[in-house]
């Protein structure tokens, strides 16, 4: 087959295949016009465009690469920064429709404007290759431009870029902030390598020049910029890629955001959501741990020390302590964290974990019975096997709980001693001295009370050590510490008042003993005779009466301290948590309750204060009676006749009936039912997440026993151990001799490197999981639009290829025609020669 035949077949095949599929560009179907808004809003942009600029923008929007290349090369006067009616430039249109080749063609121009807006647009859509191409432009050689927003980097009047919804980016949005908002891990990594960082907002109460000026010019914009910055800082993408210790950074940021939620009430929900996002990030990292080493790296960051000894791991649980302090409940209640805590809790008693509850109760009873022996053994040999067992968290908890139960038993036994006689009158016994005063039998301390005092002193010493070890603010922030402080203060005040009463009685007794012979035939002085009076004749301000009242209050509060150890049990823990939540609800309710109560109390007193003696009872005639009547009315223990008058003042009496009825309706029907509803709501919240709440409370209880100090329970802690005395003497010697303290460190650099490797491993695992979850999402409208844009770009590429093939074909046809013409000419010349030869033969 000759060349002419091949060319003819090629032309026929190409034209038959592409006649329907690839029409000529001039005959192509016109593009569908998008629905436009009111034209008068955009007349300023559209009227300034020439036909060439409109074609240029259209080619950039639809990915017509050949046309864009031709116009850039052949039209040197073309304004590449022209914008359409929406204010979008060619670069923005190319980026918005993900035309990478068009974007690269445009980026070759040096005088390209609005490049920062195009970068933001590419970041918002997650076009990684386009973002890389834009960042390679010479405009971003200075990393400071990545730190600033396009509004700060460009002076164009309309510098904001449009996203796919038609809205505009805020002026404070920087590329790194936007990438963090969109959770684009790869783009965040690229920007961080370029030197971009998110500047942390100043303190809310900052009074610097910049903050003051921003607040004065536009307070809303200032608050919005702070929220946008915190959204970037709280993004898992930024937390995981920008911090060497993302766990610590997330915990501290979550607490900062929680504090801001209580300060900036206008944006409370936004800050709370960001705080929860940081907490979820930490929980997500903990969820990806696969061994104990990785769990230790998250909980304390000192894996080498944790492998060396369990005791050191108890000291270095810094992040867990922060999580408890900041109430990151899901993190603390996570199975991986609980497993690690459980291994530390049963230190040196690993076999006890599999035992039943009955065995653990028997062990607790054995520790309670043998507590003096165990304490003495630890005091003599703290490094022995038994001493190490006592030093473990579980036995320490059991020992302290047993000591507290013994203290409660002492309170009960002390009350039982008073059951023998309850007479208010003085009585004599066979052991009494004839000159002994009655008060000398009631004021001295009994042996039971001396034991109680020893427990109180031991508890005071333990609290002093806690305050010394902890910060005073951290100590006050714990409600149980405040309760302990209140109990001890009441006990101490009670015993001081009792001691004062005893001192006065002892002074009077000394006076009687000294003058007994002279006073046998004469009466005692009044101040001495007072101590011989029966209880019913004592003064209301008598120190012994005050002491007994305070002692009773302290006993009640001491029994309430049992709730502290209830979270150790799965059944009683949620109940104790619900009880604590209801106490908070009561304090909230008291604000409204006291307001209503005081209003009606003063009103009823003003109404009936003039009728003292003219009523059926004394209700409302004094402030005290008004308080009693209204208080007991809440429980239905007040009578209706409290408002009845003996006189014929019906208006006053009817007014009293109305006020008293309204009070009962408001207090009993409305407020009490509202309080019950609050209780139900709080209980339901705890019940819905009972497992997390209980595990968090249990971990909080456990953590208080992980410290090395306070091994011996009360009152055995009052006796200094030989080791503590030696440590004290060595410390004094070092201070006097000014010797540097030797601190043992076990390869801290190696530990930090190992921890960094483990953290990097967890971060990579977290990023891969996030990207996998994102890829598994269903195809959305944006992806369908992206496919449509790719098809449109492919269409123009095929049309350009067709045009190129047509040019090639025309060239081949021209050559073919020349060949055919030459062949025809040669054939004609040959025929002429042949005819001449035949004619010559004929002649």
MIVEX-42667 format. One record per residue (C-alpha): x, y, z; residue number from 1; chain. Coordinates in pm, whole numbers. Example, Ala and Ser with C-alpha at 12.3 -4.5 7.8 and 13.67 -1.06 7.14 Angstrom:
! MIVEX-42667
     xx     yy     zz num chaine
   1230   -450    780   1      A
   1367   -106    714   2      A
! end
This chain:
! MIVEX-42667
     xx     yy     zz num chaine
      0      0      0   1      A
    153    330   -110   2      A
    166    647     96   3      A
   -134    804    -69   4      A
   -357    515     29   5      A
   -238    529    396   6      A
   -303    900    421   7      A
   -650    862    278   8      A
   -738    587    526   9      A
   -605    795    817  10      A
   -815   1093    717  11      A
  -1127    882    683  12      A
  -1081    702   1018  13      A
  -1009   1022   1216  14      A
  -1299   1210   1066  15      A
  -1548    924   1119  16      A
  -1453    871   1489  17      A
  -1449   1236   1590  18      A
  -1729   1374   1385  19      A
  -1977   1335   1671  20      A
  -1742   1332   1971  21      A
  -1515   1627   1896  22      A
  -1690   1907   1711  23      A
  -1488   2201   1598  24      A
  -1414   2464   1861  25      A
  -1604   2725   1670  26      A
  -1905   2492   1644  27      A
  -1882   2370   2009  28      A
  -2185   2385   2232  29      A
  -2192   2717   2419  30      A
  -2132   2690   2794  31      A
  -2430   2717   3025  32      A
  -2447   3057   3188  33      A
  -2449   3051   3568  34      A
  -2734   3214   3752  35      A
  -2630   3569   3835  36      A
  -2750   3803   4101  37      A
  -2858   4162   4053  38      A
  -2639   4312   3784  39      A
  -2617   4656   3934  40      A
  -2409   4523   4221  41      A
  -2120   4427   3989  42      A
  -2141   4681   3707  43      A
  -1818   4841   3823  44      A
  -1614   4528   3738  45      A
  -1791   4405   3426  46      A
  -1797   4736   3240  47      A
  -1417   4769   3248  48      A
  -1343   4435   3078  49      A
  -1258   4417   2711  50      A
  -1352   4127   2485  51      A
  -1000   3990   2504  52      A
   -999   4002   2886  53      A
  -1335   3827   2901  54      A
  -1202   3552   2675  55      A
   -891   3532   2891  56      A
  -1090   3494   3213  57      A
  -1319   3238   3049  58      A
  -1023   3034   2929  59      A
   -868   3041   3279  60      A
  -1198   2944   3441  61      A
  -1264   2645   3214  62      A
   -904   2526   3193  63      A
   -841   2612   2828  64      A
   -466   2568   2854  65      A
   -380   2629   2489  66      A
   -583   2945   2474  67      A
   -429   3081   2795  68      A
    -80   2999   2671  69      A
   -145   3161   2334  70      A
   -285   3479   2489  71      A
      4   3508   2735  72      A
    261   3464   2459  73      A
     99   3660   2178  74      A
    -64   3943   2374  75      A
    206   4120   2577  76      A
    -31   4406   2665  77      A
   -289   4171   2818  78      A
   -391   4268   3173  79      A
   -348   3939   3358  80      A
   -478   4099   3681  81      A
   -820   4185   3536  82      A
  -1122   4068   3738  83      A
  -1474   3964   3648  84      A
  -1798   4097   3787  85      A
  -1740   3903   4112  86      A
  -1391   4050   4159  87      A
  -1214   3725   4071  88      A
   -890   3731   3878  89      A
   -772   3471   3631  90      A
   -547   3313   3892  91      A
   -833   3284   4137  92      A
  -1060   3131   3874  93      A
   -794   2877   3780  94      A
   -731   2786   4145  95      A
  -1102   2765   4227  96      A
  -1155   2516   3943  97      A
   -832   2322   4020  98      A
   -661   2386   3689  99      A
   -300   2322   3785 100      A
   -148   2378   3440 101      A
   -328   2709   3399 102      A
   -212   2813   3744 103      A
    149   2730   3660 104      A
    124   2933   3337 105      A
     -5   3234   3527 106      A
    253   3202   3803 107      A
    530   3261   3547 108      A
    436   3627   3549 109      A
    619   3835   3806 110      A
    371   4119   3827 111      A
     89   3891   3939 112      A
   -151   4048   4192 113      A
   -393   3887   4439 114      A
   -164   3588   4476 115      A
   -226   3574   4849 116      A
   -600   3542   4791 117      A
   -536   3263   4543 118      A
   -325   3086   4805 119      A
   -607   3108   5060 120      A
   -851   2979   4803 121      A
   -631   2682   4720 122      A
   -586   2605   5091 123      A
   -962   2623   5157 124      A
  -1025   2369   4882 125      A
   -736   2142   4979 126      A
   -551   2160   4648 127      A
   -206   2056   4765 128      A
    -21   2073   4433 129      A
   -167   2412   4352 130      A
    -65   2540   4697 131      A
    288   2412   4642 132      A
    300   2584   4305 133      A
    182   2916   4450 134      A
    427   2895   4740 135      A
    705   2849   4487 136      A
    635   3196   4348 137      A
    892   3462   4423 138      A
    630   3661   4617 139      A
    662   3410   4903 140      A
   1037   3410   4936 141      A
    984   3615   5251 142      A
    831   3392   5520 143      A
    681   3697   5690 144      A
    418   3712   5417 145      A
    290   3370   5527 146      A
    250   3497   5882 147      A
     40   3795   5773 148      A
   -301   3786   5611 149      A
   -345   3892   5245 150      A
   -497   4214   5371 151      A
   -172   4299   5548 152      A
     52   4182   5263 153      A
   -129   4343   4968 154      A
   -251   4694   4915 155      A
   -519   4609   4660 156      A
   -857   4766   4736 157      A
  -1043   4438   4707 158      A
   -794   4189   4845 159      A
  -1029   3925   4981 160      A
  -1070   3594   4802 161      A
  -1398   3416   4744 162      A
  -1462   3065   4858 163      A
  -1706   2828   4696 164      A
  -2004   2965   4888 165      A
  -1947   3319   4773 166      A
  -1845   3448   5116 167      A
  -1515   3622   5189 168      A
  -1230   3534   5420 169      A
  -1184   3743   5729 170      A
   -904   3998   5725 171      A
   -721   3818   6009 172      A
   -709   3480   5833 173      A
   -353   3379   5749 174      A
   -258   3079   5533 175      A
   -151   2872   5832 176      A
   -468   2956   6023 177      A
   -689   2866   5727 178      A
   -503   2539   5667 179      A
   -547   2451   6033 180      A
   -918   2532   6017 181      A
   -958   2304   5715 182      A
   -760   2020   5879 183      A
   -522   2001   5585 184      A
   -228   1815   5738 185      A
     -6   1823   5429 186      A
    -60   2192   5368 187      A
      5   2270   5736 188      A
    331   2077   5715 189      A
    438   2269   5403 190      A
    358   2604   5562 191      A
    540   2513   5883 192      A
    848   2421   5681 193      A
    821   2762   5515 194      A
    837   2924   5859 195      A
    470   3009   5910 196      A
    337   3011   6267 197      A
     16   3107   6444 198      A
     74   3387   6689 199      A
    -87   3319   7025 200      A
   -342   3589   7117 201      A
   -264   3817   7405 202      A
   -434   3777   7739 203      A
   -796   3881   7746 204      A
   -719   4156   7997 205      A
   -409   4272   7812 206      A
   -380   4651   7804 207      A
    -97   4686   7554 208      A
   -110   4945   7278 209      A
   -205   4700   7005 210      A
   -490   4538   7197 211      A
   -622   4870   7322 212      A
   -620   5016   6970 213      A
   -799   4713   6824 214      A
  -1058   4719   7100 215      A
  -1120   5088   7040 216      A
  -1152   5061   6662 217      A
  -1357   4741   6635 218      A
  -1413   4524   6940 219      A
  -1609   4261   6746 220      A
  -1332   4221   6489 221      A
  -1081   4193   6772 222      A
  -1280   3915   6940 223      A
  -1333   3738   6610 224      A
   -963   3745   6532 225      A
   -891   3589   6872 226      A
  -1140   3310   6805 227      A
   -992   3243   6460 228      A
   -643   3224   6609 229      A
   -756   2984   6880 230      A
   -937   2772   6620 231      A
   -607   2735   6442 232      A
   -414   2662   6760 233      A
   -672   2403   6870 234      A
   -674   2228   6533 235      A
   -543   1869   6553 236      A
   -340   1937   6238 237      A
   -155   2228   6398 238      A
   -126   2066   6741 239      A
     26   1749   6604 240      A
    272   1912   6360 241      A
    386   2229   6537 242      A
    456   2109   6894 243      A
    729   1884   7022 244      A
    496   1784   7304 245      A
    145   1793   7153 246      A
    -15   1624   7455 247      A
    102   1888   7701 248      A
     19   2166   7456 249      A
   -333   2031   7403 250      A
   -398   1995   7776 251      A
   -281   2347   7856 252      A
   -471   2494   7560 253      A
   -791   2314   7661 254      A
   -771   2467   8007 255      A
   -700   2813   7863 256      A
  -1002   2784   7635 257      A
  -1221   2665   7923 258      A
  -1117   2971   8124 259      A
  -1192   3198   7826 260      A
  -1535   3036   7795 261      A
  -1617   3164   8143 262      A
  -1471   3508   8071 263      A
  -1604   3580   7723 264      A
  -1965   3482   7772 265      A
  -2058   3601   7421 266      A
  -1849   3328   7261 267      A
  -1884   3068   7536 268      A
  -2006   2789   7309 269      A
  -1724   2847   7061 270      A
  -1454   2830   7327 271      A
  -1611   2525   7492 272      A
  -1622   2349   7157 273      A
  -1254   2425   7097 274      A
  -1165   2308   7447 275      A
  -1345   1981   7385 276      A
  -1163   1951   7051 277      A
   -827   1966   7231 278      A
   -942   1704   7479 279      A
  -1061   1477   7198 280      A
   -721   1512   7031 281      A
   -543   1385   7343 282      A
   -793   1100   7377 283      A
   -737   1012   7012 284      A
   -362    986   7067 285      A
   -411    767   7373 286      A
   -647    547   7174 287      A
   -371    473   6921 288      A
   -123    338   7181 289      A
    -23    -22   7129 290      A
    200    -97   7428 291      A
    282     22   7778 292      A
    581    223   7657 293      A
    361    442   7439 294      A
    105    486   7717 295      A
    384    597   7951 296      A
    511    840   7689 297      A
    170   1010   7684 298      A
    110   1002   8060 299      A
    448   1130   8173 300      A
    691   1159   7883 301      A
    972    982   8070 302      A
    963    629   7937 303      A
   1307    528   8056 304      A
   1232    614   8416 305      A
    902    437   8393 306      A
   1072    121   8278 307      A
   1326    139   8555 308      A
   1086    158   8848 309      A
    720    188   8919 310      A
    787    436   9195 311      A
    948    677   8956 312      A
    646    651   8727 313      A
    430    757   9018 314      A
    638   1071   9052 315      A
    636   1164   8684 316      A
    267   1135   8596 317      A
    268   1505   8515 318      A
     29   1491   8222 319      A
   -214   1270   8407 320      A
   -207   1515   8695 321      A
   -283   1797   8452 322      A
   -563   1595   8296 323      A
   -719   1544   8640 324      A
   -671   1910   8727 325      A
   -828   2026   8400 326      A
  -1102   1758   8423 327      A
  -1024   1583   8096 328      A
  -1249   1298   8202 329      A
  -1245   1094   7881 330      A
   -866   1093   7885 331      A
   -843    983   8248 332      A
  -1122    725   8208 333      A
   -971    580   7889 334      A
   -901    203   7918 335      A
   -532    248   7837 336      A
   -492    507   8112 337      A
   -696    306   8360 338      A
   -487     -4   8288 339      A
   -169    185   8369 340      A
   -319    333   8684 341      A
   -436     -9   8796 342      A
    -86   -153   8761 343      A
     53    129   8976 344      A
   -232     99   9229 345      A
   -154   -267   9300 346      A
    222   -215   9311 347      A
    398   -516   9469 348      A
     53   -677   9504 349      A
    -19   -777   9145 350      A
   -187  -1101   9252 351      A
   -449   -908   9446 352      A
   -607   -769   9129 353      A
   -767  -1103   9045 354      A
   -903  -1161   9396 355      A
  -1268  -1122   9488 356      A
  -1414   -837   9687 357      A
  -1447  -1059   9996 358      A
  -1072  -1126   9998 359      A
  -1000   -755   9970 360      A
  -1236   -679  10260 361      A
  -1064   -941  10477 362      A
   -728   -785  10389 363      A
   -859   -443  10489 364      A
   -982   -579  10822 365      A
   -646   -744  10882 366      A
   -464   -418  10814 367      A
   -701   -234  11048 368      A
   -639   -481  11330 369      A
   -263   -496  11282 370      A
   -219   -129  11202 371      A
      2    -49  11506 372      A
    235   -340  11425 373      A
    254   -249  11058 374      A
    323    115  11142 375      A
    597     20  11386 376      A
    756   -213  11129 377      A
    758     59  10865 378      A
    896    305  11119 379      A
   1188     69  11201 380      A
   1260    -74  10854 381      A
   1096    122  10571 382      A
   1309    -54  10308 383      A
   1210   -403  10416 384      A
    966   -617  10218 385      A
    680   -533  10454 386      A
    783   -167  10449 387      A
    766   -163  10068 388      A
    422   -323  10083 389      A
    309    -52  10323 390      A
    454    206  10087 391      A
    239     77   9799 392      A
    -66    285   9704 393      A
   -322     15   9780 394      A
   -203    -69  10132 395      A
   -148    299  10199 396      A
   -510    364  10109 397      A
   -628     73  10324 398      A
   -418    193  10618 399      A
   -548    550  10595 400      A
   -906    429  10556 401      A
   -867    201  10858 402      A
   -725    487  11061 403      A
  -1021    704  10968 404      A
  -1269    431  11060 405      A
  -1097    393  11397 406      A
  -1134    768  11447 407      A
  -1508    741  11377 408      A
  -1531    453  11623 409      A
  -1365    673  11885 410      A
  -1628    940  11824 411      A
  -1903    681  11873 412      A
  -1744    540  12189 413      A
  -1697    889  12330 414      A
  -2068    949  12283 415      A
  -2148    612  12443 416      A
  -1966    718  12764 417      A
  -2223    992  12812 418      A
  -2516    752  12803 419      A
  -2457    665  13172 420      A
  -2602    989  13303 421      A
  -2790   1266  13133 422      A
  -2907   1458  13436 423      A
  -2887   1837  13422 424      A
  -2839   1854  13799 425      A
  -2512   1803  13990 426      A
  -2466   1465  14158 427      A
  -2203   1324  14389 428      A
  -2020    995  14362 429      A
  -1816    797  14608 430      A
  -1491    908  14447 431      A
  -1568   1278  14470 432      A
  -1379   1494  14718 433      A
  -1602   1691  14959 434      A
  -1459   2021  14832 435      A
  -1465   1926  14461 436      A
  -1662   2159  14238 437      A
  -1925   2020  14004 438      A
  -1757   2167  13699 439      A
  -1439   1972  13771 440      A
  -1630   1655  13681 441      A
  -1749   1784  13342 442      A
  -1461   1989  13205 443      A
  -1159   1750  13227 444      A
  -1071   1554  12913 445      A
  -1132   1180  12922 446      A
   -892    923  12784 447      A
  -1121    878  12485 448      A
  -1112   1249  12414 449      A
   -733   1252  12447 450      A
   -715    982  12177 451      A
   -946   1190  11958 452      A
   -719   1493  12013 453      A
   -418   1286  11908 454      A
   -597   1194  11585 455      A
   -682   1560  11526 456      A
   -320   1669  11581 457      A
   -197   1397  11345 458      A
   -445   1511  11081 459      A
   -333   1871  11122 460      A
     27   1766  11071 461      A
    -69   1570  10758 462      A
   -256   1871  10618 463      A
     43   2095  10689 464      A
    265   1857  10493 465      A
     17   1858  10205 466      A
     16   2237  10197 467      A
    397   2238  10205 468      A
    424   1988   9920 469      A
    144   2141   9712 470      A
     85   2499   9622 471      A
   -157   2679   9851 472      A
   -381   2762   9552 473      A
   -384   2400   9444 474      A
   -470   2294   9798 475      A
   -759   2538   9823 476      A
   -896   2437   9483 477      A
   -981   2089   9614 478      A
  -1322   2080   9794 479      A
  -1222   1788  10017 480      A
   -926   1988  10149 481      A
  -1160   2271  10240 482      A
  -1385   2025  10422 483      A
  -1089   1883  10612 484      A
   -974   2230  10701 485      A
  -1322   2320  10827 486      A
  -1350   2003  11034 487      A
  -1010   2052  11192 488      A
  -1078   2420  11261 489      A
  -1406   2337  11436 490      A
  -1245   2058  11638 491      A
   -957   2283  11743 492      A
  -1193   2566  11837 493      A
  -1405   2323  12036 494      A
  -1108   2186  12227 495      A
   -973   2536  12293 496      A
  -1309   2641  12435 497      A
  -1316   2323  12643 498      A
   -965   2398  12767 499      A
  -1071   2750  12862 500      A
  -1365   2610  13059 501      A
  -1137   2363  13231 502      A
   -887   2639  13316 503      A
  -1157   2854  13473 504      A
  -1293   2557  13668 505      A
   -943   2457  13778 506      A
   -873   2812  13897 507      A
  -1194   2808  14098 508      A
  -1106   2467  14241 509      A
   -765   2593  14350 510      A
   -934   2881  14525 511      A
  -1167   2640  14707 512      A
   -884   2407  14804 513      A
   -683   2696  14941 514      A
   -965   2841  15148 515      A
  -1151   2520  15228 516      A
  -1109   2553  15606 517      A
  -1225   2916  15612 518      A
  -1513   2851  15369 519      A
  -1658   2559  15564 520      A
  -1887   2787  15763 521      A
  -1947   3055  15500 522      A
  -2079   3072  15146 523      A
  -1863   3075  14831 524      A
  -1811   3393  14632 525      A
  -2047   3434  14336 526      A
  -1777   3386  14075 527      A
  -1672   3062  14246 528      A
  -2024   2946  14323 529      A
  -2105   2963  13949 530      A
  -1889   2654  13891 531      A
  -2104   2463  14138 532      A
  -2429   2540  13954 533      A
  -2622   2285  13753 534      A
  -2611   2295  13374 535      A
  -2951   2459  13346 536      A
  -2814   2764  13529 537      A
  -2505   2815  13313 538      A
  -2465   3129  13104 539      A
  -2541   3096  12730 540      A
  -2186   3210  12649 541      A
  -2024   2950  12871 542      A
  -1711   2811  12693 543      A
  -1813   2456  12768 544      A
  -2151   2503  12601 545      A
  -1981   2654  12296 546      A
  -1732   2368  12293 547      A
  -2006   2106  12300 548      A
  -2197   2276  12018 549      A
  -1891   2298  11797 550      A
  -1796   1941  11880 551      A
  -2137   1819  11766 552      A
  -2099   2002  11433 553      A
  -1750   1857  11385 554      A
  -1876   1503  11452 555      A
  -2145   1538  11185 556      A
  -1894   1671  10932 557      A
  -1648   1395  11022 558      A
  -1899   1126  10928 559      A
  -1967   1305  10600 560      A
  -1597   1257  10518 561      A
  -1676    890  10444 562      A
  -1795   1005  10101 563      A
  -1430   1067  10009 564      A
  -1350    696   9986 565      A
  -1675    591   9817 566      A
  -1543    636   9458 567      A
  -1319    335   9521 568      A
  -1630    120   9480 569      A
  -1816     91   9151 570      A
  -2157     78   9316 571      A
  -2123    369   9557 572      A
  -1900    587   9339 573      A
  -2170    717   9100 574      A
  -2400    782   9397 575      A
  -2136    993   9567 576      A
  -2074   1187   9244 577      A
  -2447   1251   9206 578      A
  -2463   1367   9568 579      A
  -2179   1612   9509 580      A
  -2350   1747   9199 581      A
  -2676   1797   9389 582      A
  -2490   1995   9655 583      A
  -2376   2233   9382 584      A
  -2736   2261   9262 585      A
  -2848   2346   9614 586      A
  -2600   2634   9634 587      A
  -2730   2768   9301 588      A
  -3087   2729   9422 589      A
  -3016   2911   9748 590      A
  -2973   3243   9565 591      A
  -3335   3245   9448 592      A
  -3459   3080   9766 593      A
  -3301   3336   9999 594      A
  -3428   3624   9786 595      A
  -3790   3503   9801 596      A
  -3763   3400  10166 597      A
  -3623   3733  10285 598      A
  -3880   3927  10083 599      A
  -4176   3748  10245 600      A
  -4012   3744  10588 601      A
  -3968   4123  10595 602      A
  -4310   4182  10440 603      A
  -4496   3965  10690 604      A
  -4300   4116  10978 605      A
  -4393   4469  10865 606      A
  -4756   4360  10843 607      A
  -4786   4197  11189 608      A
  -4518   4369  11397 609      A
  -4781   4607  11546 610      A
  -5001   4319  11668 611      A
  -4776   4164  11930 612      A
  -5016   4005  12183 613      A
  -5316   4060  11954 614      A
  -5270   3735  11758 615      A
  -5351   3376  11830 616      A
  -4974   3311  11831 617      A
  -4654   3513  11806 618      A
  -4589   3430  11439 619      A
  -4457   3723  11232 620      A
  -4456   3959  11529 621      A
  -4074   3957  11538 622      A
  -3809   3889  11281 623      A
  -3711   3568  11460 624      A
  -4071   3442  11467 625      A
  -4116   3537  11101 626      A
  -3808   3333  11011 627      A
  -3922   3028  11208 628      A
  -4276   3037  11073 629      A
  -4179   3070  10708 630      A
  -3899   2815  10734 631      A
  -4116   2544  10883 632      A
  -4393   2629  10640 633      A
  -4177   2483  10365 634      A
  -4212   2143  10531 635      A
  -4581   2187  10612 636      A
  -4522   2235  10985 637      A
  -4673   2583  11014 638      A
  -5039   2654  11095 639      A
  -5286   2869  10905 640      A
  -5387   3049  11221 641      A
  -5044   3217  11215 642      A
  -5204   3500  11017 643      A
  -5527   3526  11219 644      A
  -5577   3839  11434 645      A
  -5783   3868  11751 646      A
  -5904   4210  11638 647      A
  -6147   4306  11363 648      A
  -5880   4428  11118 649      A
  -5998   4221  10822 650      A
  -5791   4402  10560 651      A
  -5466   4323  10743 652      A
  -5580   3966  10803 653      A
  -5684   3914  10439 654      A
  -5359   4064  10319 655      A
  -5176   3821  10546 656      A
  -5377   3530  10404 657      A
  -5290   3633  10048 658      A
  -4918   3683  10117 659      A
  -4895   3358  10311 660      A
  -5074   3169  10034 661      A
  -4856   3320   9762 662      A
  -4549   3230   9966 663      A
  -4656   2865   9991 664      A
  -4734   2851   9620 665      A
  -4397   2998   9522 666      A
  -4183   2808   9771 667      A
  -4355   2471   9789 668      A
  -4505   2430   9444 669      A
  -4266   2625   9222 670      A
  -3921   2643   9379 671      A
  -3912   2305   9549 672      A
  -4031   2131   9233 673      A
  -3772   2325   9036 674      A
  -3507   2202   9280 675      A
  -3628   1845   9235 676      A
  -3609   1889   8859 677      A
  -3252   2015   8895 678      A
  -3168   1707   9102 679      A
  -3317   1479   8838 680      A
  -3123   1656   8563 681      A
  -2792   1629   8749 682      A
  -2852   1266   8835 683      A
  -2942   1186   8475 684      A
  -2624   1353   8350 685      A
  -2417   1137   8583 686      A
  -2618    826   8497 687      A
  -2581    877   8122 688      A
  -2203    881   8155 689      A
  -2168    692   8482 690      A
  -1867    484   8375 691      A
  -1657    784   8274 692      A
  -1759    985   8581 693      A
  -1682    701   8820 694      A
  -1347    612   8663 695      A
  -1244    977   8670 696      A
  -1338   1009   9039 697      A
  -1160    681   9118 698      A
   -846    794   8935 699      A
   -857   1119   9128 700      A
   -874    921   9453 701      A
   -595    687   9347 702      A
   -366    967   9241 703      A
   -372   1118   9590 704      A
   -202    800   9717 705      A
     64    779   9446 706      A
    294   1026   9620 707      A
    577    903   9837 708      A
    489   1113  10139 709      A
    227   1033  10400 710      A
    279    657  10420 711      A
    202    625  10792 712      A
   -160    702  10880 713      A
   -286    925  11157 714      A
   -180    938  11443 715      A
    134    733  11375 716      A
    265   1008  11150 717      A
    334   1221  11457 718      A
    636   1005  11541 719      A
    928   1100  11314 720      A
   1092    801  11150 721      A
   1471    755  11167 722      A
   1501    804  10792 723      A
   1318   1137  10805 724      A
   1538   1252  11093 725      A
   1854   1157  10900 726      A
   1723   1331  10586 727      A
   1648   1643  10789 728      A
   1996   1646  10943 729      A
   2160   1595  10603 730      A
   1955   1881  10460 731      A
   2057   2112  10744 732      A
   2419   2007  10699 733      A
   2406   2082  10326 734      A
   2253   2421  10394 735      A
   2511   2509  10659 736      A
   2805   2388  10453 737      A
   2655   2527  10129 738      A
   2711   2200   9947 739      A
   2539   2144   9612 740      A
   2270   1884   9630 741      A
   2342   1572   9431 742      A
   2055   1487   9204 743      A
   2057   1153   9033 744      A
   1967   1172   8668 745      A
   1939    875   8442 746      A
   2035    984   8090 747      A
   1781   1264   8049 748      A
   1892   1334   7691 749      A
   1838    972   7589 750      A
   1500    971   7763 751      A
   1394   1284   7578 752      A
   1503   1141   7244 753      A
   1321    816   7310 754      A
   1009   1002   7413 755      A
   1030   1219   7099 756      A
   1055    912   6878 757      A
    753    754   7042 758      A
    554   1076   7015 759      A
    645   1113   6647 760      A
    529    758   6592 761      A
    195    829   6754 762      A
    153   1154   6558 763      A
    217    976   6228 764      A
    -34    712   6325 765      A
   -289    979   6415 766      A
   -239   1167   6086 767      A
   -273    849   5881 768      A
   -595    764   6061 769      A
   -732   1115   6003 770      A
   -649   1100   5633 771      A
   -796    751   5603 772      A
  -1118    865   5767 773      A
  -1132   1161   5533 774      A
  -1081    939   5226 775      A
  -1355    703   5341 776      A
  -1614    979   5341 777      A
  -1885    965   5079 778      A
  -1851   1159   4755 779      A
  -1990   1504   4813 780      A
  -2102   1785   4587 781      A
  -1756   1940   4581 782      A
  -1597   1621   4447 783      A
  -1862   1594   4177 784      A
  -1792   1954   4082 785      A
  -1422   1875   4069 786      A
  -1487   1584   3833 787      A
  -1695   1814   3613 788      A
  -1412   2067   3600 789      A
  -1161   1796   3510 790      A
  -1385   1684   3224 791      A
  -1412   2043   3103 792      A
  -1035   2083   3111 793      A
   -994   1752   2928 794      A
  -1240   1873   2665 795      A
  -1026   2174   2584 796      A
   -713   1963   2579 797      A
   -874   1724   2332 798      A
   -992   2014   2121 799      A
   -640   2152   2116 800      A
   -506   1810   2024 801      A
   -765   1790   1749 802      A
   -660   2129   1615 803      A
   -300   2022   1621 804      A
   -387   1698   1442 805      A
   -585   1895   1185 806      A
   -286   2114   1117 807      A
    -69   1805   1082 808      A
   -326   1647    855 809      A
   -345   1957    635 810      A
     30   1952    607 811      A
     26   1584    509 812      A
   -251   1647    257 813      A
    -49   1932    108 814      A
    250   1704     78 815      A
     29   1435    -72 816      A
   -102   1673   -328 817      A
    250   1767   -421 818      A
    343   1400   -456 819      A
     34   1326   -664 820      A
    103   1629   -879 821      A
    460   1514   -933 822      A
    344   1161  -1012 823      A
     84   1289  -1250 824      A
    342   1510  -1418 825      A
    587   1226  -1441 826      A
    315    996  -1570 827      A
    213   1251  -1834 828      A
    568   1300  -1940 829      A
    612    923  -1956 830      A
    299    880  -2160 831      A
    420   1153  -2393 832      A
    754    978  -2439 833      A
    584    641  -2492 834      A
    349    793  -2751 835      A
    640    951  -2933 836      A
    826    623  -2935 837      A
    526    434  -3075 838      A
    473    700  -3332 839      A
    835    676  -3426 840      A
    803    300  -3465 841      A
    498    343  -3687 842      A
    681    585  -3909 843      A
! end
